[in-house]
Amino acid sequence: MKKTFVLVFYLILNMLMIFSSVHAAGNNPSNIYTVNSGDTLPAIANKYGTSVEELKGSNGLLSDTLLVNQKLFVPIIYEVAAGDTLGKISAAYNSSEQTIKTINGLSTDQLYLGQQLMIPPKRMTMQGQYILMTKEEFKNWLFHNQFNRKITLIQHHHTWLPSYRQVNGSNHFKLLKSMENFHIRERKWKNIAQNITTFPDGKIAVSRPFNSAPEGSIGIKANITGIAIENIGNFDIGHDVMTKEQKETIVEITALLCLRFGLTPSIDSITYHHWWDLKTGERVLDNAPEYYVKTCPGTGFFGGNSTTSAKNHFYPLVSSKMQEISAAKQ
């Protein structure tokens, strides 16, 4: 216990020394650092009095590679202002009330004017190559990152199996690993096929690195500039009924991807697996015999799996959500 207290005290003292010049100017610093040419994780960690492990855990980084203009959450020293509460501070700086209390040795929620607090960003939920997020966490992750691959197409799939029967609310990583194993061992792909996975509880997992094109039967033309989304469930009519939480997540992440990559919802930017010939990999839209195409993402997916269903039911929801997100930023 004594060692822990000494370590926390040392970290706070170190952070206070690092940011003394900032507070001399009377301003609280930003907790978002923009990567410059030549930056490395060790150098950034040293600058902000943290570790490479903490930076990677707080920002969902799976490697030490950084790209210019990438944004990183970093720890800061915050000076309490009038009206501040732990809830307000943690929400504004991507932290948590309990983390702030623990790192600063606070026994109560009481704050006083001018008090200086270390505010570390909260760690993301990660296991291996997988990052499990809420919608808000995904938005931050998506807009903070830079990508070195051109992305012009969002693919929607359903898993069929696993279906809702295999979901218990806490086995997100187990399901992802089982899909990874199936894709590698049975399909002979290099990794799990999809870049994103959505779950019935509304959670999102970044599953395959965005800089790695998806694999699968949809074809090279769709994959090379594509982002593949696998929605857990069997959404053919008569099977799983999509939860409200998953519906909201699917619409929101599609809208966020459109905004991030400059796409307008259409058959050319948001595609269904059903529209691609299994043998040739060519886009056939609604003009192929059923035995040449899959029903994926499901005959009950937002009104159906046809282009008409997408135009009448899915795209309007995505467009509306894009407007909502854009308006909130202003």
PyMOL commands that set and color helices and strands:
alter all, ss='L'
color gray80, all
select helices_A, chain A and resi 2-18+20-24+41-47+52-59+86-92+97-104+135-144+164-166+172-185+220-223+244-261+273-275+290-292+301-303+307-329
alter helices_A, ss='H'
color red, helices_A
select strands_A, chain A and resi 32-34+71-73+76-79+116-119+125-127+130-133+153-158+196-198+204-206+226-231+270-272
alter strands_A, ss='S'
color yellow, strands_A
deselect
rebuild
show_as cartoon
